[in-house]
Amino acid sequence: MNKEFSSIVKVWEAAVRKSAGPKKRANSIFTPMSVAHVDDDVYHVEKILSNGDFYTGQFLNNYPNGQGKYLWTDGCMYVGEWQKGNIIGKGRFSWPSGATYEGDFKNGYMDGKGTYIGSCGDTYKGCWVSDMRNGEGTQSYQNGDFYDGEWRKGLQNGHGRYQWSNGNHYIGQWRNGLFNGNGTLMWNNGNSYDGCWEDGFPKGDGTFRWCDGSFYVGVWSKDSEEQSGTYHPCDGDGGDDDDAHCDWDPMEIFNVELNDCVVCGCEKVSIFPSQKNLNMVGFEEGNNKQSISKKGTDVNGRPKWMSGDERVSNYSSEDGSYASYDGSRSPQIDNFAPRAPKLRLKAPKRQGETISKGHKNYELMLNLQLGIRHAVGRPAPSTSLDLKSSAFDPKEKVWTKFPPEGSKHTPPHPSCEFRWKDYCPVVFRALRKLFKVDPADYMLSLCGNDALRELSSPGKSGSFFYLTNDDRYMIKTMKKSEVKVFLRMLPGYYKHVRAFENTLVTKFFGLHCVKLPGASQKKVRFVIMGNLFCSQYAIHRRFDLKGSTFGRTTDKSEDEIEPTTTLKDLDLNYIFRLRKSWFQEFSRQVNRDCDFLEQERIMDYSMLVGLHFRGISCSEAGTPARSSGAQTPTGNFNSDDGAPRLSGVDMDHIVVDPSRWIQLGINMPARAESATRRSVCDAPQLVGEPTGEIYEIIIFFGIIDILQDYDISKKLEHAYKAFQYDATTISAVDPRLYSRRFREFIFRVFVEDT
């Protein structure tokens, strides 16, 4: 880095430290700034470009150079090597659909050796040229078919073998994805054809053989007039079976035999990496200003993006205001957006009470952390995702004793003696691997120096909830009956989440039990789950939606509603509009997840929804910016104190972990239309009528509470309430009815944005 640029960085650091002040150091959102040197001219940047794209990585002479990550606003992402602004070398490209390519790139093209995994599960591994399969490669299809051979311009071309899932297979020459030239097709019943092919059909000289040894040899053609040949019976003793096929019509090979030998097509790539435009103008403009961006931390100690103009990007104080360059506070207000006085939002606050020494559950927390550290850190062979059925046996559990003085396998600790149980440890180790959870990060979140936080009140079921300090994981205590249900459905759950990467059902990472000493021998069972709302976006509204009306309201006035208040079906006053591609994937996944839960006889689950309203200042008088139906206008907006803001980019919307830029249900840009509910014959309307007031939002959603089966207690609850109320309005109903009602409701609340 040149001396001029280094001096600018030092001046900027000094200004930040001075503005923060020594007395506010503990709560400062700034951290000392540093630049990761690679050599004298290469440095690390994090840039939000003028069109909303994002780049983080190494930089040289106005261009990405070295290792870097580029995120497009449509959800596509490239992670890998760069040379002077070009994608060259090893890298990974992912699409919003869930498809990925990992391998070699050349000038932005998939070129070299690489693996493409489609959104439906199709996988190609082999050679590429200019975004096309070209050369040697294998393709496995979702339906179980498989091809191994040569490719040209994206199609089978040359010599190759195709295996169908039913056992049929072809070995021979190909052209443009069809059998062409000499080849042999063998059916699973033992019959075969060996000869010439043209455009996928026998053409020219060839022999059809039956499994009994008889055969037909001749000239083949789809035109019956050109077809000619001779039948030869098998070598036998002259019995009646020798002429079993003498009346066989050769045209049957075209009309019957080839019907179940259809070659699958490859999944169409929505857009090739080479077609993605890079905003190089944005790179040059940012670098001419000698701007860099580095990570800082917010008041809670979590990472925070800092923008190219050296401004903090996200909500960073308890009053919801934003820090400007000179350290003053200024509300984040879009001066071009109309105000919506009907909705008043309070500043989000950190949830839960820290479990410190003296807390009634302090020892339980220590026991829990000791047990998790032991379970996750215990040496184990490399976990395969292909598990044996024995791994799911409910009896597959491991007990460990933790004496205070320590033992051969456990460390000494300040807590009381306790026993620790791991349920199905191999399965949950595989689940963590499937969900791409790093064991070290997992232990650090749950068992680091930071204490857990207990949510203020238990849920309706009586379960208590705990949050990790970084908000990534939630711990829920469980009843014995819930554990039994979970273990019963664990094989189906594992199969489901492995098959559908974008599943909306809760992600589970561990199931454990702590047995406390004393006469009571109390057992505390708990499950570790992902926290749906772990994000740098402040969650302003949250809803728990089931599709029923009985008891589904919080009965709170607007002034009493906090950002942590979980509202219910009859409190919902929005319709959520998703862009077409996301809505289609959402619809497919909701149906898949509901089918799974229905098969497992699960009911009483709900869709948890969190909303972040874009472009607002959270305060007592704060209201969200309302959209007129078009995109938020761009321009050089100014805050109230005149401090500049980055042109064309809403800095409140840069997520901390770029790998989670956009996923189904995570960090999804959408629009919320205000809806007004009316009563019909004293019955409340479940979904309100749209009003035309549109808000730009970031939305989070997932299906939670999936461990309640339709047992005898729920059947009795249904019978009791059905005597007093409309049976269709209560939550406790048969899983089939529950699934149908849930889907109907969800597809009225979530709609395609037209």
N, C-alpha and C positions, 0 to 999 in steps of 0.2 A: 504494500500500500504506500502511495506517495506521501511526502511529509505534509502537503497541503490538506489532504483528506484526513490524515491523523489529527491534525490540529483542529479541524472542524468537529471531529468526534469528541475531543477533549473539552472544547468550549461547550458543546451540547451537554456533556456529562456534568460539567461544573454548574451550568444553568439549572439543571434538574435538581442537583443536590441542594443548591442554594434555595430554590423555590420550595423544596420539600420541608426544609427547616429541621433543626435537631430535635425539637420536641415532638414532632409528628413522625419520627423515624419508624416507630413500631408499626404504624398504620399506613406507611407510605406504599403507594402502588408501584413505585419505581424501584428498579434494581440497578446496580452498577452495570453499565453497558460495556460489551466487549465484542470484538470482531475475531472470528475464528480464522487465523491465517493458514493458508495452504502454501503460498509462496508470496513474493513481494507484491504481486498484482492480483492474486486470486483471494476473494473473501466470500463470506457467507451472508446471504441476504434473505429477507422475507418481504415480498412485494405484493401489494394489491394493485392490480393494473386498472387502467381507466375503464375498461369494459367489464370489470367485475371478476376477471380471471385472477388466479393467485399462483405465485411461484415462491418456493423456498428451496435454497440450496446454494451451491457454489456459483460464483459470478466472476467474469473476466471481460474487460473492455466492452461494457454495455450488453454483454450476452451471457446467458447461462453457460457454464463450462465446468465439467466435472460431474459430481453427483447432485441431483436435484429432483424436485417434485413439482409438477405443474397441474393445476386444477382448473378445469373449464367450468363455466357457470351452468352448463347442462348436466354436470355430474360426471363427465369423463375425467380420467386421471392418468397421468404418466409418472412413474417413479423409476429413475435410472440414470444412465450416463448421457452427457451432453458434450458437444464440441462446437464452440462458437455459435451457439443458438440453435444448433441442429440436434435432433434426437439421433444419436449414433452410439452403438455399443450395446451392452446388456441393459435390459429394462423390463418394466411391467406396465402394461396398459390395461385399464379396466373401464367397463361401460356401466351406465346406470342400471342396465338390465341385470347386472351380476356377471356378465361374461368377462373373461380375462384372457390376456395374452402375455406370456412371459418367455423372453428369449432375446434374440438378436434383432437390432434395428439398424437401418442405414438410411440417412437423410429423411427420417420420419416414417419410413416404410418398415413393415415387418419383413425382415430380409435376413436369411441365415437359418439357424436352427431355433425352434421355439415350440411352445405348447399353447394351444388355444382351447379354452374350456367355455363352451357356450352356455347361455342362460338356462337352457333345458337340460344340460348335462352332457351333451355331445363333446367329445375330446379329440383333438388332432395333435399329434406329436411328430414333428419331423422338420423338413426343409421348407423354406419360404423364399419367394422372390417377389418383390414389389407388392406386398400385401396378399399374395396368392400362394396357396399350397403348390409347391413346385419342387420335384425331386422325390427322394424316398420319404415315406411317412406312413403312420398308422392312424386310423380314424375309428373310434368306438362311438356307437350311436346309442341314443337313449333307450331304444327298443331292444338292445342287446346285440344288434348286428355289429360286424367288425370288418375293417378292410386294412390290408397290409400290402403296400406295393408302391408303384411309381405314380407321380402326379405331374400335371402340367396345367398352368393357368387356372388352378383351383379345382380341377376335375381329375378323376382317375384316368391315367394315360400311360401306356406301356404295359409292363408285366405286373400282375397283382393277384392277390387272393382275397375273395370276399366270403365271409362266413355269416350265414343267417342265424338268428336265434333259435330257429326250429331244427338246426342241424344241417340244412342244405349248404353246399359251398361250391364256389367257382374258382378255378385256377387257370389263368391264361392271359391273353392280351386284351387291352382296353384302349378305347379312344373316346375322348369327350364324355367320360363318365359312363360309357356303355361297353358291353362285351363286343370286341371287334378284332378279328384275326383268329388265330388258333387258340382253342381253350377247351377245358373240360368242366362240365357242370355235373355234380353228384348230388342226388337227392337222398334224404334221410331213410328212404325205404330200400336203398341199394341200387336203384336205377341210375343210369348216367348217360350223358351225351358227350362225345368227344369228336371235335371237328372244327369246321370254320364257322365264324360268326360275323354278322354285320349289323350294326346299330341295335345290338341287344338281342338279336334273333339268329337261329341257325341259318346259314346261307352258304351253299356250295357243298363240298364233300363232307360227310360226317357219318358217325355211327351211334345209334341209340342202343344201349344194352340194358336188359332186365337183370334183376338180381339172380334169376334162375339160370343165367348163362346164355339165353337166346338173345339175338340182336337183329337190328334192322340197319342196313348199310345202303347209302345212296346219295342222291343230290337233293339238297333241302332248299325250300323256298316258302315264303308266306303265300305265294301264288300257287294254288293247288295244281294248276296246269303245268307248272314248271317242276313240281315235286315228282321224283321217281326213285325207286330203290327196290331192294330185295330183302325179304324176311328169311332169317336162318334160325331154325329151332335149336334148342340146346342139345348137346351130345347126350343121348339117353338110350334107353332100351327099346325105343319105339312105342312107348306107352301113349295114352291119350293126352297127357300133359305136354308132350313135345310140341304140339301145335296150339298151345294155350293162347298165343298172341298173333296167330296167323291172320286174324280178321282185324287186327289193330290198325287204326287210321293214323298215318304219320302226322296229320294236321292237329292231332291232340296235343302234340308238344307245344304248339303255338296257342291253342285255345284253352288247355287245361294245365299241363305240366309246369308252364312258366308263370302261372298266376300267383304262386306264393314264392316267387323268386324276384321280387321287385327290389331294386337297389335304392336305398335311402339317399335323399339329397342332403347336402351339408347346410347347416344353419346359416341363414343370410346375415352378414355383418351389417348392422344398422349404419355405421359410418366408420371408414377406415382411419387409422391413426394419421396417415398421410393427408387426409382431407381436413384434419383439425387445424384451424388457423392459430398461429401463435401471435400474441399482441406485442410484436417487437417494438412498435412505436412507444408502447407503455414502458418497456424496459429502458429505452434510450432517454425518454423524458425524465424517468425517475433517477437515472444515473447522472444526467447532466446537472441535476439539482444536488448531486452528492448526497443522496438520501439513502439510508440503510434502515433495516428494521430488525429488531431482535426481540427475543422473548423476555417479558418481565413477569411479575406475579401480581395477583390482585390482593385485596385485603384478606382473603382467606388462604393465601399462600398458593393458589393455583396458578398455572401458567396463563399468560395473557399475551395476545398479539399486540405489537406496537407497529403503527403504520409507517409508510415511507416518509411521511412528513413529521415523524417523531411525535405523534400524538397517541395516547392510549386509546385502544380500540373498543373496549367494552365497558359495560356498567361496572363501576369500581368503588362505589361507596354505598353506605347504607341508605343514603337519601336518593340514590339512583342518579345522581348527577355525574358528569364526566370531567376528567381532568384535561385542561388545555395545556399548551406548550409552556406557558409561564407558571403553571402550577395552580392557577385559579380554577374555580369550579364554574362550569357553564352547562346549562341544560341542553340535551340533545334534541333540538327542535327543527323540523323540516318546515321552513318558512313558506314553501310552495304548497303544502298539503293542507286542505281544509280541516278544521277542528271538529270533533264530534263530542259535544257537551254531554251526551247521554251516558257515556262510559267514563268512570273515574277509576284510576288504577293507583294502588299503593305500592310503595317500594318493596320489592321482595326482600325477605330476611332469611338468614341462615336457619335451617330447620334443626330442631332437636336440642337436647341438653347434654353437654359433654359429661361423660362418665369419669369423674375424677375420684381421687381417694376420698373415702367417706360416703360415696354414693352407695345405695343399697345393692346395686348390681355390679359393683367394682370388681369383686372377686370372681363373679361369673364371667366378666369380660376378660380377666386375666386367664381364666381356665380356657375360655374359648380361643383366645389368641395362642396359647401354648399348644392346644390340640391341633389347630390349623397348621401352625408352623411345623409340628411333628408330622402331620398327615401329608402335607404337600412336599416337605423337604426330605421325606424318607426315601432312600435309594430305591429305584424301581426300574425294571427293564423298559426299553422304549415301547411306548404305547401304540398299538395298532388300532385303527378305526374299525377294523373287522373283528368284532367281539364274539366270543363263544356264548352260547345261551346260559352257561353256568355263571357267567359274570353278573347276570341279572337276578340270580337266585336271592330272594329276601333273606336267606340264611347266610349270604355272603357278607359278613361284617367282621370288623377287627376291633377287639377291646384292647385298650392300653391303660395301664395304671400309672398315675403321676404322683408319686410321693414327694413331699416338700424337699427332702434331702437329695432327690434325684435318684436315678437308677442307671442300669447299663444302657438303656435306650432313651431315657428322658433326662432333661437337665434339672438341676435344683431350681426352686422357684419360691416366691414369698407367699403364695396362696395356700389354701388348705389342700389336703389330699383329695383327689378326685379320680374318677375313671372316665375314659374317653372312648366313644364308639364311632367308627367310620362305617357307613352303610355303602355297600357296593363300590368300593374305592376304585376299582379298575374302570367302571363305567364313568364315574365322574372325572377321572383323570382323562379319559377319552373325550368327554364332553368339553372340558377346558381346552383340550387340543383342537377340537372341532370348532370351538368358538374363538380360536386364535388368542387365547389368554396366556401370556407369558408367566410361568410359575414364579419367577422372582418378583415381577410387578404385582402379582396376585398376593403374595405373602407380604410385600411392603405395604400394600393398601390395607390389608386386614390386620397385620401383626406388627406394623412399624411403631415408631415412637409416639405417633399421634393416637389419642384415645378415640373410641367409638362415640357416637352420639345417639342417645335414646330419644325417639319421637315422643311427643308430650303425652299421648294417650293411646291405649291399645285399640286395635281395630274392633269391628263388630263381633268378630269371632273370639275375641279375647286374646289374640296373639299380640305380642310386643314386637316392635320394629326398631332396628338399629341401623345407622348409616356409618360407613367409613368416612374418615375425615376428608378424603378427596371426592366423596359422593359417588364413587364408581360402583360400589356394591351395597346391597341392602341385606340385612340378616333378619329373618322372621322366625319367631318361635312357633312350634307346631304341636297340634294334638296328636296323640297316638293314632287316632283314626285317619288323620290326614297323611301320616307317614305310611300307613298301610295302603291307602289309595295311591300314593305316589309310587311306592315300590311295585304295586300291581301294574301301573301304566308305564313304568320306566322303559320296558322294551319298546313299546309303541312310540313313546316320546322320543327315544333315541333315534329310532328309524325315521320318524317324521322330521326332526330338526336336521338330520343328516341329508335327507332328500331335498329339503327346501331351505336354502340359505337365507331367504328373506322372510322366514316364518315370523309371525307377530306374537306367538305365544312366549311367555316368560322364559328367559334363559336361566337355567339352574346350573350351579357350579359345584355344589357340595351338599351332602346331607349327613348330619352328625348328631351326637347326643352326649351331654355331660351328665354324669351321675354323681351327685353331691353326697358327702358323708352325713352321718347322723342317723337317728332312728327313722326318719321319714324316707331316707334313700331316694330323695327327690330326683327325678330325671327331667332334664330340659332338652327337648329335641328342637333342632332348628335347621333351616335351609338357607343357603347363600344364593342370592339372585343378583342379576344385573339391575342397576337403577336406570329406569327409562329416562329420567330427567337429568342425567349427568351431562351437562353442557355449559358452555359459556353464555348461552342465551338465558336471560332471566325469564322464568316461567311466571306469567302474569295471571293466567287462569288455568284451572285444571278441572276436568270432568271425569266422572265414573259412570259409564253408560251401559245399561243392560237391555233396554227396550221394554221395560215394565213401568207401571205408573204408581202402584201401591207403595206408599212410603218412600217414594223416590224424589224427595225434595229436602233441602237443608233448612228451609224456612228462615233464611237470613236476608236482611235488607241489604241494599247495595253498599251502604256505609259499613256494614259489619263484615263484609266479605274481604278476606285477606288473600294474598297470592298463594298461601299454603292451604286455603280452604278447598276441600274437594267437593265440588258441586255435583248434582245428580241429574237424572233424565229431565225432570220437570223444571230444573233450573237452566237448562240449555236454551240459549237464545241466539244460536248461530247455525248456519249451514256451511259446511266446509267444502270448498271448491278446489279440486286437484287437477293439474294439467292432465291431458288425455293419456299419455304414456304411463304416468304414475297411477292414474285412476284404474286403468286396465290391470296393471300388476296388483294393485290394492284389492280389486274385486276378486281376482284369481286366488290371491293368498288368503283372504278372509274365508272364501269357500273351502279351500284346502284345510285350513285350521279348524273350521267349524265341523267339517266332516270327521276329522281326527278326534275332536272332543266328543262328538256324538257317538262315534264308535266305542270310545272309552267310557261311555255312560256318565259323562261329566256335564254338570249344569251350574248355574249361578255365577258363571264367569262374566267378565265385563271388559269393555274397551276403555282403557285409561287414556285420556287425551290431555296434552299440555299445550298451551298457546303462548307464544311470544309475539306481542304486537310490535311491529317494526316502526322505528322512527319516533319514539316517545321518550319523555322524561318522566320517570316514576316519582311522583310526589303526591301530596294530597290533592293538588289541583291538576295533576297530569292526565292527559287523555291521549288515545292513540291517533296516529295520522290515518285519515280515511282516504281510500282510493276512489277515484271516479270511474274506475274500470280499466284504465290504462296503467302502464308501468309508472313507478315513481319517477318524477322528472329528475333530470340530472342537471348539475350546474355547480358553480362555486358558492355553495351555501355558507353563510356566516352564522355563528352562534351569537347570543345576545351581547356578549362582550366584545364582539368583533374579531375573535380569533378565527383564522381560516380553517376550513375543513377540506378534506380531500375531494376533488371534483369527481362526480359521477359514482362514488362508492359510498355505500352505507357502512361505516366502520363498525357498527353495532352487530354486524352479521358475519364476522369472521370467526369460524369455530377454532377451538384450540387444537384438536387433532385432525389434521387434514385428511387422514385416511377415512375419517367418518364424515367427510364433507356433506354428502347426501346419501342416505339409504332409505329404504322403505320404512317409514315411521320415525326416522331420525333426521333432524335438521332439515326438514322438507319445506321449501317455500310454497306457500299456498295462499288462498284468499278466504276470508270468513265473511259471509253475508249475514247481517243482522236479521233475525226472524222474530216475529211477534206471535205469541200463542193466544188462542181464544178458546173459550169453553163452549162445548156443544151439549145441551141438555145436562148441564152441571158436571159433565165429564171433561177433564182437561185434555186439550189437544196435545198429542205426544210430540209432534214436530211442528214448529211454528211456520207461519207464512213469511216468505222472504220480503224484505222491505226495500231492497235496492241499495242499502248502505254497505259498502264493501271496505274491508280492512285488509291490509297486507300483513301476513303473519308468517311465522315459522312454526310448524306444527310437529308434535311428537305424539305417537300413539302406539299402543300394544295391548295384547289380550292378557289379562291378569286373573288371579284367583281361579286357577284351573285344577284345583285339588279337591273339589267338592263333588262327590258322586251322588246319584239319586238313591240314597239308602233309605232305610225304614223311617228315620227321623224326618227326612225331607218329604217322604210320602205322607206321613201323618200331618206335617205342617201344611202340605197342599190341601189335604182333605179338610182340615180345620178351617183354614182361611177361605176355602171355596164355598163353605156354608154361609159366610158373612159377606164376601166380596166377589166381584167378577173374577172367575178363575183365570181369565186371560191377562189380568193386570198384575198378578202376583209373581214373585221371582221363582218360587219352588214349583216347577212344573217338569214334566217328563223331558229328558234330554233332547228328543226329536222335536218336540214342540218348542223347547227353549232355543234350540239351534235355528229353527225356521223363523221364530219371532225376532231373535237377535239379528239375523241377517237382514230381514225386511227393514228393521229400524235403522241399522247401520247404513244401508244403501239409500236411505232417505236423508240421512244426516251428511254423508259423504257423497258428493256428486261430481261429475265431470265438469270442469271449467270450460264453458263454451265461449 
